Amino acid sequence: MKQHAAEEMSRCGAAIRDPAQIRAYGKQVKAQLADFAQTVKAGSRTELAMVYRLRDMLLSQRAYLTAMADYTAHGGKSRGSALYTDLTGGVKPFAQLPDTFTFALDETESPLIQELWFEDGTCRAPSPRMTTFLKTSGAATAKQRTLTE
């Protein structure tokens, strides 16, 4: 199960990210976490440590996938080390590449920082709100803004 989780995360959440695959695997992870206590058992102390590592891995994946899905749902585009597949408004740098490489760049360079909450088994982004950190006299102060401000 751990190997499968690692492979799936690499497939949809690595440098090349397809929003549809992110949403699909995010649903799988959510279901795995919901059924975790009933489906994953430890037969020894060594296995118990592995169970906790697997749960931690799935919780981390849930957080990252939620953030990625929320980012693209609010118009996020490719930037930095992440290329988000965009078949509707993107371009493919070379025609011979698969459609997965069709993308659009985020040219806004927005200083927004995405926040997530995990509460009562639910991971959520407080969309459409994000926190903008402004540097003031060497200290960071937080100011709430909507994405349209």
BELNORPE-V878815 format. One record per residue. RES is the residue in one small letter. PHI is phi as a letter, one per 30 degrees, with the letter a starting at -180 (999 if undefined). PSI is psi in radians with two decimals (none if undefined). OMEGA is omega in whole degrees, -180 to 180 (* if undefined). Layout:
res	phi	psi	omega
RES	PHI	PSI	OMEGA
RES	PHI	PSI	OMEGA
//
This chain:
res	phi	psi	omega
m	999	-0.68	179
k	d	-0.73	179
q	d	-0.76	179
h	d	-0.78	180
a	d	-0.72	179
a	d	-0.75	-180
e	d	-0.74	180
e	d	-0.70	179
m	d	-0.68	177
s	d	-0.62	-179
r	d	-0.70	-173
c	c	-0.25	-175
g	b	0.26	179
a	d	-2.51	-176
a	d	-0.61	178
i	c	2.07	-171
r	b	2.13	176
d	c	2.03	-177
p	e	-0.64	179
a	d	-0.72	178
q	d	-0.64	178
i	d	-0.82	179
r	d	-0.75	-179
a	d	-0.83	-179
y	d	-0.56	176
g	e	-0.69	177
k	d	-0.68	178
q	d	-0.78	-179
v	d	-0.73	178
k	e	-0.78	179
a	d	-0.71	179
q	d	-0.72	179
l	d	-0.66	180
a	d	-0.61	-178
d	c	0.13	-170
f	e	-0.88	-176
a	d	-0.48	-179
q	d	-0.44	-173
t	c	-0.39	-178
v	c	2.15	-178
k	b	2.65	177
a	c	2.34	179
g	c	-0.12	-179
s	a	3.01	177
r	d	-0.68	179
t	d	-0.77	178
e	d	-0.56	178
l	d	-0.72	177
a	d	-0.69	179
m	d	-0.63	178
v	d	-0.77	179
y	d	-0.66	177
r	d	-0.71	178
l	d	-0.78	179
r	d	-0.76	178
d	d	-0.72	179
m	d	-0.81	-180
l	d	-0.68	176
l	d	-0.73	178
s	d	-0.76	178
q	d	-0.71	179
r	e	-0.77	-180
a	d	-0.86	-178
y	d	-0.76	-180
l	d	-0.66	177
t	d	-0.77	179
a	d	-0.74	180
m	d	-0.77	-180
a	d	-0.72	179
d	d	-0.71	179
y	e	-0.86	-179
t	d	-0.56	179
a	d	-0.44	179
h	c	0.49	172
g	i	0.14	179
g	d	2.45	-178
k	b	-3.13	179
s	d	2.42	177
r	a	2.82	179
g	h	-2.20	-177
s	c	0.14	-177
a	c	2.19	175
l	c	1.96	179
y	c	2.14	178
t	d	2.24	-179
d	b	1.61	-176
l	d	-0.28	-177
t	c	-0.70	-177
g	b	0.14	-176
g	c	3.07	176
v	b	2.68	177
k	c	2.21	-176
p	d	-0.55	178
f	b	2.29	-175
a	e	-0.54	-176
q	d	-0.16	178
l	d	2.68	175
p	d	2.79	-179
d	e	-0.40	178
t	e	-0.49	-177
f	d	0.18	176
t	d	2.14	-174
f	b	2.88	173
a	b	2.41	-179
l	d	2.51	172
d	d	1.89	-177
e	c	0.19	-177
t	d	-0.46	-176
e	h	0.75	-179
s	d	2.42	-180
p	d	0.41	-178
l	d	2.52	177
i	c	2.24	-178
q	d	2.41	177
e	c	2.62	177
l	b	2.67	173
w	b	2.45	171
f	c	2.00	-174
e	b	2.27	179
d	h	0.73	178
g	i	0.09	-179
t	c	2.32	175
c	c	2.19	-179
r	b	2.69	174
a	c	2.44	-177
p	d	0.71	-176
s	d	2.58	3
p	d	0.46	-180
r	c	2.46	172
m	b	2.91	-179
t	c	2.28	175
t	c	2.19	178
f	c	2.18	180
l	c	2.29	178
k	d	2.15	178
t	b	2.02	178
s	h	0.70	178
g	i	-0.12	180
a	c	2.61	178
a	c	2.27	175
t	c	2.54	-177
a	c	2.47	177
k	b	2.22	180
q	d	2.37	177
r	b	2.65	172
t	d	2.91	-180
l	d	-0.37	-177
t	c	-0.11	179
e	d	none	*
//
